[in-house]
Amino acid sequence: MRLFITGSKGQLGSALARQASRQHEGQNISGGDLPEFDITDADQTRAVIAAARPDIVIHCAAFTDVDGAARRPELAYRVNGLGTQNVALACAATGAALLYISSNEVFDGTQRNPYCEFDPTHAANPYGYSKLAGEWFTANLLTRFYIVRTSWLTAAGGRNFVHRIQQLADSADAPLRVVTDEVACPTFVADIVPALLQLIETGSYGIYHFVNSGYCSRYDYARRILDLSGRGHVPIQPITLADFARPSMPPRFSPLANLNGASLGITLRPWQEALMEYLQTLSS
């Protein structure tokens, strides 16, 4: 199998490259990322992917700054929407399948139950809209594709919610203020990477939700992070999204239900277990 990863220097892309190289020793694993490889350059994208001759492209490259997308929606759309169009067209020209990494923010968060793969999408902010545009290009330009939605992604060595909460706890003189009415599924790179590679092996194209099982509010997540990292004494003040001014309004309730992956035997462990292992890894 010849595999090409966009965004190969990022947290997810680099983890995928390492794991794929271990699992498929001797096979061709390549990728590209800024500044050498820019998915918004259609000619370059087509040329680089054609030269790699991949069987499948895993498209991790994205503009992931949610608040930045609200400030510069045209940039978010250019990268996440039109950039994905360029990757999809390059795949079509080369005959490669495409695995596109999407987001829970393609949903508006008004549903009472976790979203399954076939629930209607309705993005409620510019970031979600740009990722939904990427889904549209993937599904409409190709016949062999996977769309994998995930949420609250966490990888070792990167800046993420787990890192930020610990950082604030160590520097704050006042209680932390964390929202209670934003609910989703924490997801850890250590769990989603093997799930993605397992999915590719099945050849079962379609839409999937890969998240660690269970869901929680940002407040509950922060409380668990502090308790497990030896910071249980740090107080947290519960607030609502209305109390926390930010450029982008996230969906209030956007847990993802993994129905399609589970039917293939692909499931991710509970987020609480993954968080505990993640924190132990950081402290070792």
C-alpha positions as CSV (number, residue, x, y, z in Angstrom):
1,M,0.0,0.0,0.0
2,R,1.3,3.4,-1.0
3,L,0.1,6.0,1.5
4,F,0.4,9.8,1.3
5,I,-0.5,12.0,4.3
6,T,-1.3,15.7,4.0
7,G,-0.4,17.8,7.1
8,S,2.3,15.2,7.8
9,K,4.0,17.5,10.3
10,G,0.9,18.0,12.5
11,Q,-0.1,16.1,15.6
12,L,-2.4,13.7,13.8
13,G,-0.4,13.4,10.5
14,S,2.9,12.8,12.2
15,A,1.4,10.1,14.5
16,L,-0.2,8.4,11.5
17,A,3.1,8.4,9.6
18,R,4.9,6.8,12.5
19,Q,2.3,4.1,13.1
20,A,1.8,3.4,9.4
21,S,5.6,3.0,8.9
22,R,5.7,0.5,11.8
23,Q,2.6,-1.5,10.5
24,H,3.6,-1.4,6.9
25,E,7.4,-1.7,7.0
26,G,8.9,-1.7,3.6
27,Q,5.9,0.0,2.0
28,N,5.8,3.5,0.7
29,I,4.6,6.1,3.3
30,S,5.1,9.7,2.3
31,G,3.5,13.1,2.9
32,G,3.7,16.8,2.7
33,D,3.1,19.9,4.8
34,L,3.7,23.6,4.9
35,P,5.9,25.4,3.9
36,E,7.0,22.9,1.2
37,F,3.5,21.6,0.3
38,D,0.5,23.9,0.2
39,I,-2.9,22.3,-0.5
40,T,-4.3,25.7,-1.6
41,D,-2.0,25.5,-4.6
42,A,-3.9,23.4,-7.0
43,D,-1.1,22.8,-9.5
44,Q,1.4,21.9,-6.7
45,T,-1.1,19.6,-5.0
46,R,-1.8,17.7,-8.2
47,A,1.9,17.4,-9.1
48,V,3.0,16.2,-5.6
49,I,0.3,13.6,-5.2
50,A,0.8,12.4,-8.8
51,A,4.5,11.9,-8.1
52,A,3.8,10.0,-4.9
53,R,1.4,7.6,-6.8
54,P,-0.5,6.7,-3.6
55,D,-3.2,4.1,-3.3
56,I,-4.8,6.3,-0.6
57,V,-4.4,9.9,0.7
58,I,-5.1,10.7,4.3
59,H,-6.0,14.3,4.4
60,C,-5.1,15.8,7.8
61,A,-4.0,19.2,6.6
62,A,-6.5,21.8,7.8
63,F,-7.0,25.3,9.3
64,T,-8.0,24.2,12.8
65,D,-8.0,27.5,14.7
66,V,-11.8,27.7,15.3
67,D,-11.8,31.2,16.6
68,G,-9.3,32.2,13.8
69,A,-11.8,30.8,11.3
70,A,-14.5,33.2,12.7
71,R,-12.1,36.1,12.3
72,R,-11.0,35.0,8.8
73,P,-13.8,32.8,7.3
74,E,-12.5,33.3,3.8
75,L,-9.1,31.7,4.8
76,A,-10.8,28.8,6.6
77,Y,-12.9,28.1,3.5
78,R,-9.9,28.5,1.2
79,V,-7.9,25.9,3.2
80,N,-10.6,23.5,4.5
81,G,-12.9,23.8,1.5
82,L,-11.0,24.6,-1.6
83,G,-7.8,23.0,-0.3
84,T,-9.8,19.7,0.0
85,Q,-11.2,20.2,-3.5
86,N,-7.6,20.4,-4.7
87,V,-6.7,17.2,-2.9
88,A,-9.8,15.4,-4.1
89,L,-9.2,16.4,-7.7
90,A,-5.6,15.2,-7.4
91,C,-6.8,11.9,-6.0
92,A,-9.3,11.6,-8.9
93,A,-6.5,12.2,-11.4
94,T,-4.2,9.7,-9.8
95,G,-6.8,7.0,-9.0
96,A,-6.2,7.2,-5.3
97,A,-8.9,6.9,-2.5
98,L,-9.2,9.7,0.0
99,L,-9.7,9.7,3.7
100,Y,-10.8,13.1,4.9
101,I,-10.6,14.1,8.5
102,S,-13.7,16.2,9.5
103,S,-15.2,17.6,12.6
104,N,-18.1,17.4,15.0
105,E,-18.6,21.1,14.2
106,V,-20.4,20.2,11.0
107,F,-23.4,19.8,13.3
108,D,-25.1,22.7,15.0
109,G,-25.5,21.1,18.5
110,T,-29.3,21.4,18.8
111,Q,-29.9,17.7,18.9
112,R,-30.6,16.0,22.2
113,N,-28.9,12.7,21.4
114,P,-25.4,12.0,20.0
115,Y,-25.1,12.5,16.3
116,C,-24.8,9.4,14.2
117,E,-23.2,9.3,10.7
118,F,-26.5,9.8,8.9
119,D,-27.9,12.7,10.8
120,P,-28.4,15.9,8.8
121,T,-25.4,18.3,9.0
122,H,-25.9,21.9,9.7
123,A,-22.8,23.9,10.5
124,A,-23.3,26.8,13.0
125,N,-20.0,28.6,12.6
126,P,-17.4,29.4,9.9
127,Y,-15.0,26.6,11.0
128,G,-17.8,24.0,10.8
129,Y,-19.0,25.4,7.5
130,S,-15.4,25.2,6.0
131,K,-15.1,21.5,7.2
132,L,-18.6,20.7,5.8
133,A,-17.4,22.2,2.4
134,G,-14.5,19.8,2.5
135,E,-16.9,16.9,3.1
136,W,-19.0,18.1,0.1
137,F,-16.0,18.1,-2.2
138,T,-14.8,14.7,-1.0
139,A,-18.2,13.1,-1.5
140,N,-19.0,14.7,-4.8
141,L,-15.7,14.5,-6.6
142,L,-14.8,10.9,-5.7
143,T,-16.4,7.5,-5.6
144,R,-13.8,5.9,-3.2
145,F,-13.6,8.0,0.0
146,Y,-13.9,7.9,3.8
147,I,-15.1,10.9,5.7
148,V,-14.1,10.5,9.4
149,R,-15.5,13.0,11.9
150,T,-13.8,13.5,15.3
151,S,-13.8,16.0,18.1
152,W,-11.6,17.5,20.8
153,L,-8.5,15.8,19.5
154,T,-5.5,15.5,21.9
155,A,-1.9,14.4,21.1
156,A,1.2,14.2,23.1
157,G,3.5,17.2,22.7
158,G,0.9,19.6,21.3
159,R,-1.1,22.4,22.6
160,N,-4.6,21.2,23.4
161,F,-7.3,21.5,26.1
162,V,-5.6,19.1,28.4
163,H,-2.3,21.0,28.2
164,R,-4.1,24.4,28.6
165,I,-6.1,23.4,31.7
166,Q,-2.9,22.2,33.5
167,Q,-1.1,25.3,32.4
168,L,-3.9,27.6,33.7
169,A,-4.1,25.6,37.0
170,D,-0.4,26.1,37.6
171,S,-0.5,29.9,36.9
172,A,-3.9,31.1,38.1
173,D,-4.5,32.9,41.3
174,A,-8.3,32.7,40.9
175,P,-10.6,29.7,40.2
176,L,-10.5,28.5,36.6
177,R,-13.7,29.4,34.6
178,V,-14.9,26.5,32.4
179,V,-18.1,26.2,30.5
180,T,-20.7,23.6,31.5
181,D,-22.9,23.8,28.3
182,E,-20.4,22.7,25.6
183,V,-20.5,18.9,25.4
184,A,-18.7,16.6,23.1
185,C,-16.3,13.5,23.0
186,P,-12.6,13.8,23.9
187,T,-10.5,11.9,21.4
188,F,-6.9,10.9,21.7
189,V,-4.5,10.5,18.8
190,A,-3.2,7.2,20.4
191,D,-6.6,5.7,19.8
192,I,-7.8,7.3,16.6
193,V,-4.6,6.5,14.6
194,P,-4.9,2.7,14.8
195,A,-8.7,3.1,14.1
196,L,-8.0,5.0,10.9
197,L,-5.4,2.5,9.7
198,Q,-7.8,-0.4,10.5
199,L,-10.5,1.4,8.6
200,I,-8.3,1.6,5.5
201,E,-7.7,-2.1,5.6
202,T,-11.4,-2.8,5.4
203,G,-12.0,-1.0,2.1
204,S,-15.4,-0.1,3.4
205,Y,-15.8,3.4,2.1
206,G,-18.3,5.8,3.7
207,I,-18.8,8.2,6.6
208,Y,-17.6,7.4,10.1
209,H,-17.5,8.9,13.6
210,F,-14.2,8.0,15.4
211,V,-14.2,9.4,19.0
212,N,-13.3,7.9,22.3
213,S,-16.5,6.5,23.8
214,G,-18.6,8.5,26.2
215,Y,-18.9,12.3,26.3
216,C,-18.7,15.1,28.8
217,S,-18.8,18.9,29.2
218,R,-15.7,21.1,29.1
219,Y,-16.2,21.6,32.8
220,D,-16.4,17.9,33.6
221,Y,-13.4,17.3,31.4
222,A,-11.3,20.0,33.1
223,R,-12.3,18.6,36.5
224,R,-11.1,15.1,35.5
225,I,-7.9,16.5,34.1
226,L,-7.1,18.3,37.3
227,D,-8.0,15.4,39.6
228,L,-5.9,12.9,37.6
229,S,-2.9,15.2,37.3
230,G,-2.5,15.9,41.0
231,R,-4.2,19.3,40.8
232,G,-7.5,18.3,42.4
233,H,-7.2,21.2,44.9
234,V,-7.6,23.7,42.1
235,P,-11.1,25.1,42.1
236,I,-13.2,25.5,38.9
237,Q,-16.0,28.0,38.5
238,P,-18.8,26.7,36.3
239,I,-19.9,29.2,33.6
240,T,-21.9,29.1,30.4
241,L,-21.0,29.8,26.8
242,A,-22.9,33.1,27.2
243,D,-20.4,34.1,30.0
244,F,-17.3,33.3,27.8
245,A,-16.9,35.7,25.0
246,R,-15.1,34.3,22.0
247,P,-15.2,34.9,18.2
248,S,-16.7,31.5,17.4
249,M,-19.7,29.9,19.1
250,P,-19.2,26.1,19.2
251,P,-22.1,23.6,19.1
252,R,-23.5,23.2,22.6
253,F,-24.2,19.4,22.3
254,S,-22.2,17.6,19.6
255,P,-21.2,14.1,20.8
256,L,-20.7,11.7,18.0
257,A,-22.0,8.2,17.9
258,N,-19.8,5.6,16.3
259,L,-22.3,3.3,14.5
260,N,-20.6,2.6,11.2
261,G,-17.2,1.9,12.7
262,A,-18.6,-0.4,15.4
263,S,-20.3,-2.4,12.7
264,L,-16.8,-3.2,11.4
265,G,-15.5,-4.0,14.8
266,I,-13.7,-0.6,15.1
267,T,-14.3,1.1,18.5
268,L,-12.3,3.4,20.7
269,R,-12.0,3.0,24.5
270,P,-13.7,5.3,27.0
271,W,-12.2,8.8,27.1
272,Q,-11.5,8.5,30.8
273,E,-9.2,5.6,30.3
274,A,-7.4,7.3,27.4
275,L,-7.0,10.5,29.5
276,M,-5.5,8.6,32.4
277,E,-2.9,6.9,30.1
278,Y,-2.2,10.2,28.3
279,L,-1.4,12.0,31.6
280,Q,0.7,9.1,32.9
281,T,2.7,9.3,29.6
282,L,3.3,13.0,30.2
283,S,4.5,12.4,33.7
284,S,6.8,9.5,32.9
